[in-house]
Amino acid sequence: MDLKKTHSVVLNEGDPEQKRAEILEYFHATFSIDELLYDTLKDDDAFYLRADRLRHPLIFYFGHTATFFINKLVIARVIEKRINPRFESLFAVGVDEMSWDDLNEAHYDWPTRAEVKTYRDQVRELVAGLIATLPLTLPVTWESPFWAIMMGIEHERIHLETSSVLIRQLPIDRVRRLDFWDVCRDAGEAPVNELLPVPGGKVVLGKEEGHPLYGWDNEYGRHEAEVGGFAASKYLVSNREFLAFVEAGGYGEERWWTEEGWRWRTFRNAEHPLFWVKRGEGWGLRTMAEEIDLPWNWPVEVNYLEAKAFCNWLAARTGKAIRLPSEDEWYRMYDAAGIEDPQGWGEAPGNINLAYSASSCPVDRFRFDAFYDIIGNVWQWTETPIYAFHGFRIHPWYDDFSTPTFDTRHNLIKGGSWISTGNEATRESRYAFRRHFFQHAGFRYVESTHAIELHDDPYETDALAAQYCDAHYGAEHFGVPNFPKACAEICLEVASGRATGHALDLGCAVGRASFELARGFGEVTGIDFSSRFFRLAARMQEEGYLRYALPEEGDIVSYHELGLAELGLAGVRDRVSFFQGDACNLPDKFTGYDLVLAANVLDRLYSPRRFLTGIRGRLNPGGLLVLASPYTWLEEYTKKEEWLGGYREAGEPVWTLDGLKAELEPHFRMLGEPRDVPFVIRETRRKFQHSIAQLTVWELK
């Protein structure tokens, strides 16, 4: 098996048993390359260094790619039993530098590298066994168990990129060279760049259902655009070309930078590209595992903000309308070059797919018609913030892959780098990063006077998320009181005269009950499984308002903006914090609560009994557990054997309240009688769901 010649698997045709063998080989190759990457760390201690102060140490990422398989297989209901619930919680969340990341080291008791490696071996054995035994029919669709496996494989391929960038930022004495990761040794003077014409025309983007290759949800849907003619740089911007900007004092002149860019440059005190090494005489370049003389004919590697500043400087210097290309313009170049997906390659047409070296190479090595490096070498920044194509649907097994990036703050990178494999090396791939992030990314520039269409609608348009925004913060419907507020008010009522230090709102959705609880509790933690929801809760906490679009009738929508101030909650935002988490498998740090509210979450858990068993260990002595649910048990969410009620036993009905008593009464006493709390969910102007939850209060004995 040549680890440098693998590619994503065609999923819509072929012999099923042969396809099974292809997927198994692809899985093992992916797992092996990932582990070879971490072999560049010199010793175990290097796993616990933080290469970037806003990211976890590498031990997290070493565990994360393995736990991802288990967590997604559980969600997809391919497996029922976890391998290591602690690891599958510890390594689940915190990959990206996001405002809700909790990087307090006191909250993390990292396992040893050997323990994580043993866990990885167990995951490899389990997944390989599933690939060998699960029923396989073609085509493999979104609903297939094999889609969950492919999701894990392609996810691990993404982390080859992101983890290699972090390794590249470790102290040089904490890494070691390996033959598998040997860098290009070809260096010299850079060619002089020039602008060449690209004819205008139509671009059509987006996968249709049934596409032969695995795809992330943001790749599906459809986008069409007519692109005007433009000129593009023949080469990627080289280190030599970028040096002129550095030597002209470009990092010290605010006029070349966007406002965001200047804030970042000032914060980082940046004076040159991150991977350049200033020496007594001349420059060096930090590659992943060694430092070499700066190769002037390799592409410069910068973030979007630096690339944008260079374009502004070059535009002023030349008098031309220089900028970064849009996503659509990049596709005009790609399509004109006639590039195939990797399945059609004999040899890789560019420095991509690990085919040549573990670094960049000269910008004039790989030619695509008139241009060089349309794909490969380094990713290419674009002017386009990622957005959803028309017809976009969230994949239910990974609902936070794309939606957190649809915030106008994540710009698309195109073309792939030397380490881009699998889905990343395909035409339809769409990856976006915060503009200050570093990847193995550089840029080419274009000359164009055409305005770029920015899809920067600031309103939340996902239908389910918008419904919850309205249910939490919108007007009351039919005189039914706001449900999360009503639940929180009952909590404050029953907590009167008791300790009110810290409350947990479990299944917090978009956060209203968390803010309401903060009226009476000193600190409130809100946790939700759905990234769609908790990112909106976090945005409300950080910015104080939310905007969303509600369906009215057909394609007609209404736009709404609601804030904490008008609800009288602005003064409590600093007491509330939000996290993503699995109620059935919470990290150990979530403990020490005087009250836990779990509203409308019980009948959506895959293991409600496990939740009820574990929650008592998170309450302080005498603490309160408040449960509210309409008991809408569905096998879609909870296997029937896990239901607490709603079934017959020996011919007699078992009600959920009876099941709750059986589970809780050994350790809790119920306070008072159950209460009915109604709620209304608005779907459209003329369609509403009216439900009634039963609320019970339990005191820990």
N, C-alpha and C positions, 0 to 999 in steps of 0.2 A: 504494500500500500504506500504510494508516494504521497506524503502529506502535503506536498506543494502542488498537487495536480487534482485536487478535489473541487467539486462544484455542487451547487444546490441540485436537488433531485427533481426530475420531471414527475409530476404527481397525477397526471390525468390519462396516462396510457401505459401500456406494457403488460407483461405477465406479472400477476400479483406476487408470486414467490420470488421472482427476480427482483421486483421492486422492494420487497422485504429485505433482500440481501443488500441492495444498494443503500437503503436507509440505514441499515446496521453498520455498513462500512463508513458511511458519512458520519454517523454518530460517533463511532470509535475514533475516527480521524479528528473530529472536532475536539473531543475530550482530551486526546493526546496532545494536540497542538496547544491547547489551553495550559496543560500542565508543563509542557516544554517552555512556555512563556515564563512561568514562575520559577523554573529552574535557573533563570538568569539572576535571581536573588542569591547573594553570596552565602547567607546563613539565615537561620530561623529568625534572628532579631530583625532582619530587614523587613520581614512581613508586618512588623508592628510600627514601622515608621510611617508618618503621614507625609506623603510626597507633596500634597497640597493641603493647606491648613483648613480648607473648607470641604475636604473629602475624607472618607474613612481610610484607615491604613489598609494595606493590600491584603491582609488576612481576610478582611470582609469580602473582597471581590473573589478571592480564592474559594470561599465558601458559597458566595452568592450564586454563581452560575450553576452549581449543583443543586442548591435548595430550590432554585427556580423550577427545575424539572418537577420536583416533588409537589411544590405548591400549585403549579398549574395542573398537574395530573390529578390532584385532589379536587381542585375547582371543576375540572372537566369530568369528574366522577369516573375516571379511569381506574384509580386506586382509592381505597378507603383508609388504609393504615399508613401512617407516617413512619419514617425511619428514625428521626430525631426531632421531636417537636421543638426543643429549645433552639437547635440550629436553624430550623425552618422558620422560626420567628426572628432570631438574632440577625440572620443574614438576608432577611426578606426585603427590608425597606431602608433606603438611605444611599442609593447609588449616586444620585445626582446632587449637585449643589443647589438645593432648593431651600426656600425660607423656612420650611417646616422641618428640615433636618435637625436632629438633636445630636450634636457632636460632643456632648459633655462626656469625657472619658470615664467619669465616675459611674456612668450608666452602662458601661460595657465591660464585661468580664470575658475577654476573648479567649477562645480555646487555643491549644497548641497547634502548630502547623501539622504535626503528626496526627492529631485527633481529626483535623479537618481532612487530611489526606485519606484517613481510614473511612471517613464519612463519604468522601468522593468515590472511593472504591465501591462502597455499598450502593450508592446511587447508580454508578455505571453498571453494576451487575443487575440491579432491578430494571433499569430502562432497557438494557440489552435483552433481558428476559421478556419484557413486554413486546419489544419489536419482533422477537422470535415467535411469540405465541398469540398475540392479539389477532382477531379476525381482520383481514385486510381486503377491502374492495376498492376498485378504482372507478372513477377518480377519487382522490382524497380531498374531501371538502372541509369547510370550516367546522362542521359538526363531528368530524371523524376523530377517534382517539389518536390517530396518527398525526392529525394537525397539531395536537398538543405536544407531541414528541418533536415534530418539526419546529414548533415554536421554541422549545427548549434548545434545540440545536442551533437555530439561527440566532437566538439570544446570546448563546455562548460565543458565537462568531463575532457579534458586535463587541463583546467585551475583550476580544483580542485587541481591538483598536483602543478602547478606552483604558484598559489596564496597561497596555504598552506605553501609552502616553504618560501615565503616572510613574511607571518604572523609569521612564526617561527623565523624570524630575527628581529621582532619588539621588543622594550623594553618590558620586562616581565610584567611591571605594566600597559601596554596598552592593554592587552588581558585578557580574562576571560575563566574559565573552563566551559564547557557545557557537560551534560551527553552524548549527541550524539557523542562527540569527546573525550570520556574518553580513557585514554591510558592503555596499558597492565600493570598489577601490578606484573607480574611474573619476578623476577630477581634473579640471583645467579651467581655462578662461571661458566665460560665458559668451554665447552668440549675442549680437545686437538685436534687440527686439524690434518688431515692426507691426503695424496694423494692416490687416488684410481684410478684404470685403467678405461679408456673409450675406447672401441674398435673403430677402424677407420671404415669408410664407406661413403656412399653417402648421401649428403643432397640435397634436392630440395626445393627451395624457390620461392615465388611469387604467387600471386593470378591470376587466369584466369578470364576473363570477365564472369559474371554470378555467381561469388562466392556468397554464401548465406548471407554474412555479409557485412556491410558497410566497406569501406576501403579508406585510403588516397592514393593518386596517387603513392607514392613511393613503395607501397606494391604490385603493379601490374607489370607484366612482368615475367621473368623467370631467375633463377640462379641455376646452378647445379655445384656441386663440390665434389671431392673425398677427404675426410678428413683422414689424417693419425692418427693412434692411439696416445693417449696422456694420461696423468694422470691429475686429477682435484681434488681440495680440497673438502673434504667431506662436509664441512660447509662453509658458507660465513665467511669472516674474521670478527672476533668478536672484540668488544672494547678491551678485554683483549689481544688478539693476536696483535692488532695494538699498544697497549701501549708499547710493547717491542721496536718497532721502534721509538716511541716518546722518551722513556727513554734512548735509545742508541744514542740520539742526531741526529736522522734522518732528522729533519727539519733544522738542522744547517750545514749539510754536502752536499755540492754541487754535489759531485760525484754520489749521488743516483738519482739525478733529471735530466730530460731532460733540454735542454736549455730553452724551453718554460716554463717548470715547475719551474725552478729556478728563472726566471724573475717574474713569478706570486708570488712565495713564498716570494721573496724580496719585491715586490710591496705591498703585503698584510701583510708583516712581520709575516707570519703565524708560529706558534710554535706547533700547535696541531689542530685536526679537529675542524671545525667551530662551531659545536653544543656542543662540550665539554665545560664545565664551570670550570675554574680553581678556586679552593677554597683554604682557608688557609690550610686545611688538606683534601687531596683526590680530587675527581672530581665530578662534577654534569653533567647532560645532559639536554639541553634545548629541550623539545618537543614542540608541536605547541602552547600550552597554559599554560604550567607549567614547572618548573624546578624540576627534581628529582635526586636522587643519580644515578650516572652513572652505568647502568646495564652492568656488564662485559660480560654477555652471549647474549647480543643483538648485531646485526651486526653494525660495524663501518660505519659511513656515511661520505664520502669524495668525492672530485671531481676526475676526471681521473688522474690529475697530481700527486695527493697524492697517489692514488692507484698504479700508475706506479713506483713512488719512492720506495714504500714499496716492490714491486716485485723485483726491482733492488737490494735493500738491502738484501732481503731474499735469492735471488740467490747467492749473494756473501757470505752470512753467511752459506748456506747449500751446495754450490758447484753444485747446480742443475740449470737446464735451466728454471727458473721460470719467468712467464710473465702472463699478462691477456689473457683470451681466445679471439679467434676471434669470429665473428658472426657465422660462419659455425660450429666452435667447440661447441658453446653454443647450437646450434640446434641438434648436435649429442646427447648431454645430454638430451635435451628436448624430442626428438623423442624416445629415448631409454626408457624414463620414461612413455611413453604412456599417456601423458596428453591430455585431451579433452578441447575444447573451453567451455566457461561458460554455454552455452546452454545445455551441457550434465552433468553439475554438479548437485548433490543433495545438498551437502554441499561443500563450497569452499575447495579445497585440500591444500591450502596454505594461508598465511596471506595476502590476496588480496581481492579486491572488497568490502572493508569496512566491511568484514564479521565478524571480531573478535575484533579489537580495532583500535583506531586512533593513532597508533604508531607501531614501530617495536616490535618484541617479541623474545624470545630466539631462537638462531640459530639451536637448536636441537629439536624443537617442531614438524615441518612438514617434514615428510620423504617422499622421492620419490625414491623408490627402495634403492640403496646404498647411495644415496646423500640426502641432505636436501636443502630445499628452492630453487629448480630449478625455481619455480615461487614464487613471493610474498616476503613479508618482506621489502626488498629494491630492487630497480633496480640494475642491475649488469653491470658495465662498461666493454666494450670490447676494443680490440685493433683496431677494424675496423672503419675507417671513413665511414660515410654513402655514398652510391653511388647509381646510377640508375641501376636497373635490365635491362637486354636486353628486349626491347619492351616497356620500360617506356614511358608513355604519361602524359603530364601535364593536370590536370583537369582545364578547362577554367574558372571555377567559383572561383578557389583558386590557382592562378598560382604561388603564392609565399609561398606555404606550404613547398615544398620540395627543389625547385631549389636553394634557397639561402644557403642551407646546403650542397650542393654538391661542397664544396670548400676545402675538405681535412682537415678542421678545426673542424668538428663536428663528434664526435665519437658516435657510437651506444650504447644505453643502452638496456638491455634485461630483461625480466622476470617480470617486474612490481613491485609495492610496495604495502603497505597496503591500499593505497588510489587509486590504479589503478582500474578503472572501465571501462565498455563499451569496445570500441575498444582496449584500452590499455591492457586488460586482455586476448587478443586473441593471438593465435600462430603467426599470420602473421604481427602483429603490428611492426612498425619500427620507433623508435623515436631516435633522435640524438641531442646532445647539445654540445656547445663549451666546450673544455676540462677543463676550469677553472670554469664552472658553477656548482652550487649546485642544486641537486634535492634530493629526498629521495632515495639516491643512495649509494651503497657500492660496494663490489666486492668479487669474488672468484678468485683464481689463478690456473694456470695449469703448468705442467711441460711438455715441448715439445721442440724438436730440429727442428721441421718442420717450415719452413719459412712461414710467413703470407703474403697472397696475398693482397696488398693494391691497391685499385682501385683509383689511385691518378692522373689520367689524368688531367693536368692543363688547357687543352684547352676547351673552350666553344663549346659544341657539339650540343646544342639545335638548330635545323635547322633554326627556325625563328630568334632567337637571333643572330646566326652566320650571317644570311643574313643582318641584320641591322648593325652588326659590320662592315661588308664589305661595305655596302652602306654609312656608316658614315666615315670610316677611310681607306677604301681600295682604289684601283686604280680606275680611271675613266673608264667607259665602253662606247665604240662607240663614244668617243669624247664628251659625255654629262657631263657637269661640276657637281662636287659634290653638291648634292641638299641642305643639311643643310648648307654647307658653302655659297652657292649662296644666300640662304634666309637670312643668317646673314649679308652678304655683302650688300644686299639691305636695311636691317634694319639700318646698320651703315651709309649708304648713306643718307637715309631719315631723320636720326637723327642728321645729321651734323648741327651744330649751335644751337642745342637744348640741354636741360638737359640730361645728360648721367650718372646719378647716379646709377640707379638700373634697370635691365631688368629682365623680366620673360620669360623663354622658356617653354611654356606649351605644353605637349606632347613631351618632349625632347628626348624620346627613349633612345639611348645609349650615347647621350650627345654632339655630334660634334658642333651643332649650339650654345650650351651654351658656349663652349670654344671659338668659333669664335666671339660671341658677347662680350666676355670679352676683346677682343682686343680694344674695344672702350668704354665699360661701366665699371664703377668702381666696380660693384658687379652684379653678375648674379645668379639667382635661376633657376634651372631646375627641373621640376615636370613631372612625368609620372605615369599613372595609373598602369602600369605593373611592378611588382617587378622584373621580368626577365630583363627588360630593365634598370630600374634605378639602380639596384645593379651593373650592368656592367658599367654604367656611373660613379657611385660612386667609383668603383674599378679603373677606368681610372683616376679619379681625385686623388685618394689616392696613387696609385702605379705608375701612369704615363704610363702604357701600358696595352694592352689586347692581349690575345691569343685566337684564335678561329679556328675551323675546318670547311672548306667549302666542301660541296658535289661536287665532280667532275663528277662522272658517277657511278651509282649503289652504291656499298658499298665503292668505292674509294673516299677518301677525301684528301684534301691538308691542311697543317697546316700553320698558319700565326701568326705573332706577329707584332703589330704596336704600336708605342708610340707617345706621345705628342711632344717629342723633335724633331722628324723628321718632324713633321708638323708645327714646329715653334710655338707651343702652350704651351710649358713647363712653360714659364714665367707667364702664366695667371691662372694656376690651382688654386692658392690660392684665386682667386676672385670668384670662382664658387662653389656652393653647390647644392646638389641634394636631393630631397625628393620624396616620393611616395604620390600621391594624386589624387583625383577625380576632374576633371576640372569643373564638374557641381555642386560640393559641397566642395569647398575648405575651409580649416580653415580660421578664421578671420585674422590670423597673416600674411597671404600672401597678402600684400597690399603695396601701396606706390611706384608704378612702373612708370618709365618714358616711358617704352616701353614693350609691351607684344607681343611675337611672338607665334602664334599657327599654326604650320605647319603640314599639313596632319593629323589633329585631328578632324576637324569640322564634317566630315561625318562618324566618328566613335563614336560620343557621343550619349548617350541615350536621352539627352535633349539639343540639340544645342541652342534652344531659351533661356533656363534657363542660359546657359553659357554666351550668348551674353548680357543678361540682367544684370547678376552679374558682368561681367568683368569690366564694366565702373567704378564701385565703388572701383576697385583696382588700377586704373590709377591715377596718379597725374594730376592736371589741365593742359590741353594742351598735355597730353600724347598720345602715338601712339599705335594703335592696328594693327598688321600685320597678316593677315590671308592668308593661302595658302592651297589649297585643289583641288584634281581632281574631287570633287563632286561625288564620287562613292557611291551613296545612296543605302543601302541594309537594308532590314527589319531585317536581322540577328543582326545588330547593333542598328538601329534606327527605331522605329515604324513609319509607313508611315505618320501618322498625325503629326509627329515631323519633317519631312523633310522640309528643307527650299526651296527646288526646286526639279526639276526632275519629276514633275507630271503635269497633266492637270487640269485646273479649268475652268468650263463653256466651255469646249472644247478647250481651248487655253493653250499652254505650259507655265508653270511657271519655269523660270530658277533660279538657286540658287543665281546668282548675284542680280536678282530682289528681292529675298527673303531677302538677306543681306541688301539691301538698305532699305527695308521696316522696318527691325528690328533696324538698326543702325542710320539711318538719323535723327531721332528725337534728338539724343545726339552726333552724330559724323558727320564729313564731310569727304568725300572720297578725298584723295590727289592723283591727277594724274589719269591715266587710269590703268585698270587692266593689269598685266603682266603675260605672260606664262613662267613658270619655269619647265623644263622637269626633270625627274629623272628616274633612272634605278635601278631595284632590280635584283641582280643575284641569280638565283635558283640553276643552275648547270652550268657546263662549256658550255653547249650548249642551255641553256634555260634562258631567261631574260624577265623581265616585263619592258616595256617602257611606262611611263605615263607622263601626262602634268598637272601640278597643275596651277590653276589661283591664282595669288597673288594680294591682294588689301591692301591698306594702309588707315587707318582711324584715324583722329585726333579728340580727345575729345573736344567738344565745350566748 
